[in-house]
Amino acid sequence: MFWGMFGLYFKALDVVSPIEILAHRIVWSFLLLAVLITYSGNWVAVLQIVRSPRKLIIFALSASLIALNWGFYIYAVVSGQALEGSMGYFIMPLVAVMLGAVFFAERFSRTQAFAIALALCGVVYQLWFVGQLPWIALILACSFGTYGMLRKKAPAESTVGLFLETALITPFALAYMGYLSQQDALYFITGSWDMSLLLMLAGPITAIPLILFGFGARKLRYSTVGLLQYVNPTCQFLLAVFIFQEPFSLHNLITFALIWCGLALYSVNTLHQRRQIKSSQT
């Protein structure tokens, strides 16, 4: 629900440029996560990753992808394209399945292949009949799907991993904020105090849902966690249509319907496979 309601927060900051919002999200998340790492005594885990050049390179790549994902989602909300942003997170699980097949030789069933084909039909329909490729949705889906794949290659506790990622991109965020400050264009300084406070809240808003997710994921079955992740794009979709009142045409409905059918088919098939595995083990 936290992740699904992010749009309300970023919409409240629509007078600030998306890149500055992204910079604040990175910097304040880094500071808060540093405090949490100190409190939980996880500096040893951080140093173990820093001492491994291979893992550090992977985290540098994942940091770039998460920054890309954060930036484009902020842009989608601020520019009035939250509906397409929600589409990206609906597509993402199916993108993850394709990446698993390509990079980890994971096989998917015919039903799952058909589910992916339905989602692709939705994208093709959007391009053919609307004349516009949903590039924001595709960037969000591919960046987060690839991010998950990289984190699988260099696993780390969620707080430790995000701390390392924000630490690697914080210098770039600070450099950009310094540039804006020299141009007297840093909204954090030139804007009102309440907007500056909202920008500072980017740290807790990023970290708290991640901590809750990490705690909940350890208590629930993996299949349950997978299904619960559809709550996020569903909330984004409802916000875009009913709160932000973005236009939702018949073409949009057909595109989303194809994607939703693909997701439903994929989810039912995944649950069926897990039940078969569980019954064979008992």
C-alpha positions as CSV (number, residue, x, y, z in Angstrom):
1,M,0.0,0.0,0.0
2,F,2.9,2.4,0.8
3,W,4.4,1.8,-2.6
4,G,1.1,2.1,-4.3
5,M,0.4,5.5,-2.7
6,F,3.8,6.9,-3.7
7,G,2.0,8.8,-6.4
8,L,0.3,11.1,-3.9
9,Y,3.7,12.1,-2.5
10,F,5.3,12.8,-5.8
11,K,2.2,14.6,-7.1
12,A,2.5,17.0,-4.1
13,L,6.0,17.8,-5.4
14,D,5.0,18.5,-9.0
15,V,6.4,22.0,-8.8
16,V,9.9,20.6,-8.4
17,S,11.8,19.1,-11.3
18,P,11.8,15.3,-11.4
19,I,15.6,15.2,-11.4
20,E,15.8,17.3,-8.2
21,I,13.2,15.1,-6.6
22,L,15.3,12.0,-7.6
23,A,18.5,13.6,-6.2
24,H,16.8,14.3,-2.8
25,R,15.4,10.8,-2.7
26,I,18.9,9.3,-3.2
27,V,20.6,11.6,-0.6
28,W,18.0,11.5,2.2
29,S,17.6,7.7,1.7
30,F,21.4,7.3,2.0
31,L,21.5,9.3,5.2
32,L,18.6,7.4,6.8
33,L,19.9,4.0,5.7
34,A,23.4,4.9,7.2
35,V,21.7,5.4,10.5
36,L,19.8,2.1,10.2
37,I,22.9,0.2,9.3
38,T,24.7,1.6,12.3
39,Y,21.7,0.8,14.6
40,S,21.4,-2.8,13.3
41,G,25.2,-3.4,13.4
42,N,25.3,-4.3,9.7
43,W,28.6,-2.5,8.8
44,V,30.4,-5.9,8.6
45,A,28.0,-7.0,5.9
46,V,28.6,-3.7,4.0
47,L,32.4,-4.1,4.2
48,Q,32.3,-7.7,3.0
49,I,30.6,-6.5,-0.2
50,V,32.9,-3.5,-0.6
51,R,35.9,-5.8,-0.4
52,S,34.5,-7.9,-3.3
53,P,35.2,-6.1,-6.6
54,R,32.8,-8.4,-8.5
55,K,29.9,-7.7,-6.1
56,L,30.7,-4.0,-6.0
57,I,30.5,-3.8,-9.8
58,I,27.1,-5.6,-9.8
59,F,25.8,-3.2,-7.1
60,A,27.1,-0.2,-9.2
61,L,25.0,-1.5,-12.1
62,S,21.9,-2.2,-9.9
63,A,22.3,1.3,-8.4
64,S,22.2,2.8,-11.9
65,L,19.0,0.8,-12.7
66,I,17.2,1.7,-9.5
67,A,18.0,5.4,-10.1
68,L,16.7,5.1,-13.6
69,N,13.5,3.3,-12.3
70,W,13.0,5.9,-9.5
71,G,13.6,8.8,-11.9
72,F,11.1,7.6,-14.6
73,Y,8.4,6.8,-12.1
74,I,8.7,10.3,-10.6
75,Y,8.6,11.8,-14.1
76,A,5.5,9.7,-14.9
77,V,3.6,11.0,-11.9
78,V,4.7,14.6,-12.2
79,S,4.1,14.8,-15.9
80,G,0.6,13.3,-15.6
81,Q,1.4,9.8,-16.9
82,A,0.9,7.8,-13.7
83,L,-1.4,5.5,-15.6
84,E,1.4,4.4,-17.9
85,G,3.6,4.1,-14.8
86,S,1.2,1.6,-13.3
87,M,1.3,-0.4,-16.6
88,G,5.0,-0.8,-16.2
89,Y,4.7,-2.4,-12.8
90,F,1.9,-4.7,-14.1
91,I,4.2,-5.8,-16.9
92,M,7.3,-6.2,-14.7
93,P,6.7,-9.8,-13.3
94,L,6.4,-11.1,-16.9
95,V,9.6,-9.2,-17.9
96,A,11.3,-11.0,-14.9
97,V,10.1,-14.4,-16.2
98,M,11.7,-13.6,-19.7
99,L,14.9,-12.4,-18.1
100,G,15.0,-15.6,-16.0
101,A,14.7,-17.7,-19.1
102,V,17.4,-15.8,-21.0
103,F,20.0,-15.3,-18.2
104,F,19.3,-18.2,-15.8
105,A,18.0,-20.8,-18.2
106,E,14.8,-21.0,-16.2
107,R,12.1,-22.8,-18.2
108,F,8.5,-21.5,-18.3
109,S,5.5,-23.5,-19.3
110,R,3.3,-23.0,-22.4
111,T,0.7,-21.3,-20.2
112,Q,3.3,-18.8,-18.9
113,A,4.6,-18.2,-22.5
114,F,1.0,-17.5,-23.5
115,A,0.7,-15.1,-20.6
116,I,3.8,-13.2,-21.7
117,A,2.4,-13.2,-25.3
118,L,-0.9,-11.6,-24.0
119,A,1.1,-8.8,-22.3
120,L,3.1,-8.2,-25.5
121,C,-0.2,-8.0,-27.5
122,G,-1.2,-5.2,-25.1
123,V,1.9,-3.3,-25.9
124,V,1.6,-3.9,-29.6
125,Y,-2.1,-2.8,-29.5
126,Q,-1.1,0.4,-27.8
127,L,1.5,1.1,-30.5
128,W,-0.7,0.1,-33.4
129,F,-4.0,1.7,-32.5
130,V,-2.9,4.6,-30.3
131,G,0.2,5.2,-32.3
132,Q,2.4,5.6,-29.2
133,L,4.8,3.1,-27.7
134,P,4.3,3.0,-23.9
135,W,8.0,3.7,-23.4
136,I,7.7,4.9,-19.8
137,A,6.0,1.6,-18.9
138,L,8.6,-0.5,-20.8
139,I,11.5,1.4,-19.1
140,L,10.0,0.9,-15.6
141,A,9.4,-2.8,-16.3
142,C,12.7,-3.6,-17.8
143,S,14.8,-1.5,-15.4
144,F,13.2,-3.0,-12.3
145,G,13.2,-6.5,-13.8
146,T,16.9,-6.3,-14.7
147,Y,17.5,-4.8,-11.2
148,G,16.0,-7.9,-9.6
149,M,18.1,-10.1,-11.8
150,L,21.4,-8.3,-10.8
151,R,20.4,-8.5,-7.1
152,K,20.0,-12.2,-7.5
153,K,23.6,-12.4,-8.6
154,A,24.8,-10.4,-5.6
155,P,22.4,-11.1,-2.8
156,A,22.3,-8.9,0.3
157,E,19.9,-8.0,3.1
158,S,17.5,-5.4,1.7
159,T,18.7,-2.5,3.9
160,V,22.4,-3.3,3.3
161,G,21.8,-3.6,-0.5
162,L,19.9,-0.4,-0.8
163,F,22.4,1.5,1.4
164,L,25.3,0.4,-0.9
165,E,23.3,1.4,-4.0
166,T,22.4,4.8,-2.6
167,A,26.0,5.3,-1.4
168,L,27.3,4.7,-5.0
169,I,25.0,7.2,-6.6
170,T,24.8,9.8,-3.8
171,P,28.0,11.7,-5.1
172,F,26.2,12.2,-8.4
173,A,23.0,13.4,-6.7
174,L,25.0,15.9,-4.5
175,A,26.9,17.1,-7.5
176,Y,23.6,17.9,-9.3
177,M,22.2,19.6,-6.2
178,G,25.4,21.7,-6.0
179,Y,25.0,22.7,-9.6
180,L,21.4,23.8,-9.0
181,S,22.5,25.7,-5.9
182,Q,25.1,27.7,-7.9
183,Q,22.4,28.5,-10.4
184,D,20.0,29.6,-7.6
185,A,17.7,26.9,-8.9
186,L,17.7,24.4,-6.0
187,Y,14.1,24.3,-4.9
188,F,15.1,22.9,-1.5
189,I,16.6,26.3,-0.8
190,T,14.5,28.7,-2.9
191,G,11.1,27.1,-2.2
192,S,8.8,27.1,0.8
193,W,9.7,25.4,4.0
194,D,6.9,22.8,3.7
195,M,8.1,21.7,0.3
196,S,11.6,21.4,1.6
197,L,10.3,19.2,4.4
198,L,8.5,17.1,1.9
199,L,11.8,16.6,0.0
200,M,13.5,15.5,3.2
201,L,10.8,12.9,3.7
202,A,11.9,11.2,0.6
203,G,14.3,9.2,2.8
204,P,11.7,7.7,5.2
205,I,9.2,7.2,2.4
206,T,11.8,5.1,0.5
207,A,13.2,3.1,3.4
208,I,10.1,2.3,5.5
209,P,8.2,0.3,2.9
210,L,11.4,-1.6,2.1
211,I,11.9,-2.5,5.7
212,L,8.3,-3.6,6.1
213,F,8.5,-5.7,2.9
214,G,11.7,-7.3,4.1
215,F,10.1,-8.3,7.4
216,G,6.9,-9.4,5.8
217,A,8.6,-11.5,3.1
218,R,10.3,-13.6,5.7
219,K,6.9,-14.4,7.4
220,L,4.9,-15.2,4.3
221,R,5.0,-17.9,1.6
222,Y,6.8,-16.8,-1.6
223,S,3.6,-17.3,-3.7
224,T,1.7,-15.0,-1.3
225,V,4.4,-12.3,-1.6
226,G,4.3,-12.5,-5.4
227,L,0.6,-12.0,-5.5
228,L,0.7,-9.2,-3.0
229,Q,3.0,-7.2,-5.2
230,Y,0.1,-6.6,-7.6
231,V,-1.4,-4.3,-4.9
232,N,1.2,-1.7,-5.8
233,P,0.4,-1.2,-9.5
234,T,-3.4,-1.6,-8.7
235,C,-3.2,1.3,-6.3
236,Q,-1.2,3.3,-8.8
237,F,-3.8,2.6,-11.5
238,L,-6.7,3.6,-9.2
239,L,-4.9,6.8,-8.2
240,A,-4.2,7.8,-11.8
241,V,-7.8,7.2,-13.0
242,F,-9.9,8.3,-10.0
243,I,-7.7,10.8,-8.1
244,F,-5.4,12.4,-10.7
245,Q,-8.3,11.9,-13.3
246,E,-6.0,11.0,-16.2
247,P,-7.8,10.1,-19.4
248,F,-8.7,6.4,-19.7
249,S,-9.9,5.6,-23.1
250,L,-11.3,2.4,-24.7
251,H,-7.8,1.8,-26.2
252,N,-6.3,2.0,-22.7
253,L,-8.9,-0.4,-21.4
254,I,-8.1,-3.0,-24.1
255,T,-4.3,-2.6,-23.5
256,F,-4.7,-3.1,-19.7
257,A,-7.2,-5.9,-20.2
258,L,-4.7,-7.9,-22.3
259,I,-2.0,-7.3,-19.6
260,W,-4.3,-8.2,-16.8
261,C,-5.4,-11.4,-18.5
262,G,-1.7,-12.3,-19.0
263,L,-1.0,-11.6,-15.3
264,A,-4.0,-13.6,-14.1
265,L,-3.0,-16.6,-16.3
266,Y,0.6,-16.4,-15.1
267,S,-0.4,-16.2,-11.4
268,V,-2.9,-19.1,-11.6
269,N,-0.3,-21.2,-13.4
270,T,2.4,-20.4,-10.9
271,L,0.2,-21.2,-7.9
272,H,-0.8,-24.5,-9.6
273,Q,2.9,-25.4,-10.1
274,R,3.8,-24.6,-6.5
275,R,0.9,-26.8,-5.2
276,Q,2.1,-29.7,-7.4
277,I,5.7,-29.3,-6.0
278,K,4.4,-29.2,-2.5
279,S,2.1,-32.2,-2.9
280,S,5.0,-34.2,-4.5
281,Q,7.2,-33.4,-1.5
282,T,4.6,-34.7,1.0
